[in-house]
Amino acid sequence: MKASALNSKERKYFIDWLRIGLIISVFLFHVGMIFRPEHWHVNSTESFAFLDPIMWWLHLWRMPLLFLVSGVGTYYALGFRTSWQYVKERITRLYIPLSFGFFTLVPVMIYYERIDLYTSLLDYYPHMFDGGPYPQGNISWHHLWFIVYLLVISLLISPFIRYTKSGHYNMVRAKLITLTSGKMKMNWVLPVLILSQWILRHYYPYSTHALFDDWAYFCYYLIYFLIGFVLITSKKIIESLQRDRRLYAIQTAFFTLLLFTLPKLITQPSEILSFIMSVIEIIIALSCGYTVLGYFRTYCNKDHKSRKLLNEAIYPFYLLHQPALIVIGYYVLKWDISYGMQAFLITVLSLIASIGLYWFVIKRWRILRLLFGLKVKFKSSKPQKEQELNLALEQ
């Protein structure tokens, strides 16, 4: 099937809306980080205790589901590309914004977090690599870790792109789809996730987002990416998730109840309890992801004139939102107003700043579009190749 036909006749609109919703949830999650007792880049003097269980639960499934959605997008972006064409597209889409953000957006965040140590942002730049990795030192990619992990995953799968177009792969994929498309049978993925984490978290117990010492969670996200790439791209699987969405919601609710009650029932810490809690968290992440996919497929699989605009804007918004929150939060937290008003103003002003920068600056300059990973209109005598590249960048 040609890429243009795929785009016009089979585009999964609910995946676009889900991607948009997940990035917005990341923004709201980071607003909440300002008002938690846990140290963040900027913190309110007052913390909201009710946020902790909510953010813990959200943290379990948001980013895994975002990797799954990225796997789906990658599948449709591939088209008939070779491995090298795919790598070039990923460099344009991921590596360029990562490099740009590392040297422009991240320094702003670290500077405002440690503003008392430097006279200005320009004064901070010569110290950008001081002290080694963050938080002890200044070297970090902060929220760009998601892009780093996607880039590494893209490079890892690139040698296998030719295989994914082979008859043997299609046969294996068909068997996996048959295995997992029955009632609640997408739970067959759970043993793979649990086993991977049981082995790797013994050596890499904590999520660091630093890649080099985060192999348990990197593997976790890789599996979700592959679930999206191999299974969620199947109409049969999507229909099964839509059909069983209420059952997965019940499964999510049951294990969420266990998550919050079990530590109160078993107050003595032990390795067994820790393992059980880890398994519960994995089950919640997967079943909640399935639930969200099922409901989005049911109610959000429609196009709208705003979808294309939001789908393009959401990537620059992700890059900009955290620096905007930190800069605006730093100043708003100094104002003598209620904490609720601080939270409201930080949210609204950060949204205005991020959206305004995208709308009035980034989308209007070709070089900035490239630096923020957006589709760029090339002057070419080969319009078909340009169309294919732009289609890939849109995914």
N, C-alpha and C positions, 0 to 999 in steps of 0.2 A: 504493500500500500504506500502511496506517495505521502510525503510529509504534509503537504497541503491538505490532502483528504483527511488524514489523521487529525489535523488541527481543527478542521471545520466540522467533521462528522462525529468524531469520537472523543473530543476533548472532555475531560472529566472536570466539569465545572466545580463540583463539590471539593475536589482536591485544591483548586485555586482558593476557594473560600476558606477552606481549612487552614491552608498556609497563611493566609491573611489573618485569620483569627488567632493562630498560634503565636505569630509575631506580636500581635497586639497584647496577648497574654504575657509575653516576655516583658513588654514595656510595663504593664501593670504590676508584674512580679517585682520588677526593679524599683518601682515606686514604693512598694511595700518594704523593700530592703532598707530604705531610709528610716523607717519607723520600727525597726526591730532592734533588740538589744545586741544582736550579733554585729560585730564591726563590719562596716562597709566603707565606701569611699567618703561619703558624708553621712552623718547620722543625726537624727533629732535627739534632743535631750530627753524626750518622752517616747517610750516604746509602747506599742499596742499589743498586749498579750494575746488577744484573740487572733492575731495574724499568724502566729506560729504554727498551729495545727493546719490551718488552711494552706499556708505556703509550703509546709512539709508535704502535704498531700498533692498539691499542684506540681511540686518539684519532681515527684515520682514519675509522672507520665508526660509532661509537656515536651521536654527535649527528646526523649525517645520517639514520641510521635512525630516530631519535626524531622528527625532523621528518616523515619519511615516515609513521610511525605516527600522528602528529598530523593529517596530511592525511586519512588513512583515518577517524579519529575525527570530523573535521569533516564529512566527507561524510555519515556516518550521523547526526550531530547536527542537520544542516540540516532534514531532514524536509520539511515544507511551509512552512517559514518564509520570510518576506519578508526583504529585505536589512536593513531596520531592526530586525526582530525578531532577526536573527542578530547585528547589531552590539550590541544591548542585552545579549544573552546573553554575548557575548565581553567586554563591559565588566564584567559581573558575574563572569565566570569568570577573566579575566586582569587587567584594569586595576585592580580593587579590591585583589586580593592583591599586585599589583606595587607599588601606592602604599603599602600597609600595610608590605610588606617593605622598601621603600626607606627608610622612616623609622624602622623598628624593628629589623629583622634585620641589614641591611647596616651600620648604625652600630656594632653590637656587634662585627662582624668587623673593621672598620677600627680600632676602639678597641683591641682586643686585639693587633692587629698593631703598633700604635704606642703601646702602653700606657705607655711611659716618658715620653711627651710630655704626659700628662694625669693628673690626680689621681684621676679617677673617670670613669665613663661619662657622668654628668651634666655633668661639666666638659668632656667632648668635644663634646657636642651643639651648643653655640654656635659650634664650629669645623667643623661638618659640611660647610660649603660653602667652606672655606678652600682656597686654592691651586689651584683649578680641578680638572680631571679627574684621577682616579687613574691612575697611581701617584704622580705629582708632588704632586697635591692629594688632597683627601678625598672628592670627588664620584665616586660609582660606584654601579652596580647589581650588581656582582659576578655571582654565579650566577643572578641574576634576568634576565640578558641573554637567556636562552632564552625567558622569558615576554615580554620586550620584542619580540623578533623575531616570536614567534607573534602578538602583538597587531598589529604592523604588517602582517604577512602577511594577517591576518584583515580588516583595514581595506582592504587593497589588493584583495582578492578580493570584498569585499561588493557593489560595484556590478555584478558579473558573476553574482550568484546567480540572478537571473531568467533569464539566458541559459543557465545550466546545467540549466534545466528545459525548455528548448526542444527542438524536433525537430531543429534544425540542430546543436546541441551533441551530442545523442545520436547523430546520424549521424557526426559527426567522431570522437567517442569510440569508436564501433563500429569505424571504420576503423583507429584507433590500436591498439585491442585486437587486431584481426585481424593487423596488422603485427607486433605484439610478442608474440603468444601461441605462436608456433612454437618449435621447439627452439632454446634459447639466444638467442632473438630479443629478449629484454628488454635485450640489449646494445645495441640500437638507441638507447637513451637515452644511451649513452656519448658520441657525438659532440656532443650538445647540452651536456652537462656540460663536456667538454674545451674546446669552443669558447668557452663563457661564461667559463671561467677563463683561457684563453689571452688573451682580450681584456681582462678586468677586472683580473687580477692584475698586469698591466703598470703599472696606476695604483694599485692597492690590494693590494700584495704580501703583507701580513701580516694574520693574524686578530687583531682587536683586541676584538671583542665590544662595540664602542662605537657601532655602527650608522652614525654619521655619516662614518666613515672605513673602513668595513668592507664596502663594497658588493660586492666579489668574493665573499666568503663568504656575505653575505646572499643574493645571487643563487643561490649554490650550494644553500643550505638551502631557498630558495623552490622551486627545481626539484624537490628531494626531496619537499617538501610536495605539489607538484602531481602527482608520480608516485604518491604515496599516494592523493590525492584522485581522480585520473582513472583510473589503471590498476589499482592494488592492490585497489580496490573491486570489480573484475570477477572473478567466479567462474572464468572462463576463464583469466585471468592467474594467479590464485592456484594453480589446478590445474597450470598450466605450470611455475610455480616449484617446486611440490611434486614434479612429475615430474623436473625437471632439477636438483634440489638437489645431487646428487652432482657433476654437471658444474660447477656454479657453485662448489662446494667445491674442486674440482681447479683451476679458474681462480684462485680466491683463493690457494691454496697456491703455484701457479706464480709469480704476481706478487709474493707475499710473499717468495719465495725471491729474486726479482730485486731487490726493495726492499733486502734486506740484503746481497746480494753485489755488486751493480753498483758501489756506491761504493768497494768494495775492489778491484775490477778496473780501474776508471777513477779513478785518484787525482787527476788534474788537473782542478780545478774549471772548468766552462765553462757557458755559457748553454744549450747543447744538452743537457748532462747534467742541468742543473736542470729543463729542460722535460720531459725523459724521466722524471725522478723524480716530477714533479708528475702526469704522465699515469698512471704506475704507481700512485700513491697514490689517484687518482680511480677507477681500475679496481678496486683492492682494496676501496675503500669501497662501491662499487656491488655487486660480486660477492659480498662478504661479507654485505651486507644481504640480497641475494637468497637466499643460502645459509641464513641465519638464519630468514628468512620461510618458506622451504620446509620446514625441519626443525620449526619451531614449528607449522606447519600440519599436519604429519604426526603429531606426538606430543603437542601441547598444545592441540588444538582441542576441549577438554572442559571442561564446567562443574564447579565444585567449590564447596562451601559457603564456602570461604575467599576465593573470587575476588571476590565483591562487596565484602567487607570490605577486602581489599587494594587493590582498584581505587579505592575511595574514599580510603583512607589514603595512597596513594602520592603524591598532589599535596601535601598538607601535609608529608609526609616530605621531599619534594624541597625545599620552602621552608625546612625546619628543619635539614636534615642538615649543611649547611656551617657555619652558626653553631655548631651543637653540636660539630662536629669541631674548630673553632678554639678555642672556649672550653675544652673538655675537653683538647684537645691542648696548650694553653698550660701547663696545670698538670701533666699527666702527664709531659710532657717534662722537667720539673724533678726528677722522682723518680729516685733512684739505683737504677734497675733496668735489666735488659738491654733492648736496642733491640727485640728480638722481643717481649718482654713489654709494652713501651710501645705497639707497634703493636697488639697484641692488646687491651690495655685501652682504647686510644683507640677502636678499632672497636666493642667491646662496649658501653662506657659511652655512646658517641654514639648507638648504636642504641637503647639503653634510654631515653636522654633524649628522643630524637625520637619514638619510639613512645609513651612515657609521656605526653609533652605532648599528643600527638594523642588518645590514648585517654581520659585522665582529665580533660582540660581542653577542647581545641578542639572535639571532636565533641559535647560536651555543652552548649555555649553557642551559641545561634543567631547572635549577633553575631560570634563567633569563626569559626563555620562560614562565614559570609559573607566575612569578612576573609581566610580561607584558601581561598576558592574552592570550598567544598563545597555540596552540595545543601541548600537550606533549605526547611523545610516552612512554606508560607504558609497563613494562614487566609483562605480565599476562598470565595465563593459560586459560583465557576466551577472546579470540580475538574478538568475536562478541560484547561484552560489550565495549571493547576498541574502536572498530570501531564506535559504536553508540556515545560514548562520544566525540571522535574526530570530528565526523560529526557535533555535536551540537556546539562545540567550533569554528568550521569554520564559522558558520553563523554570 
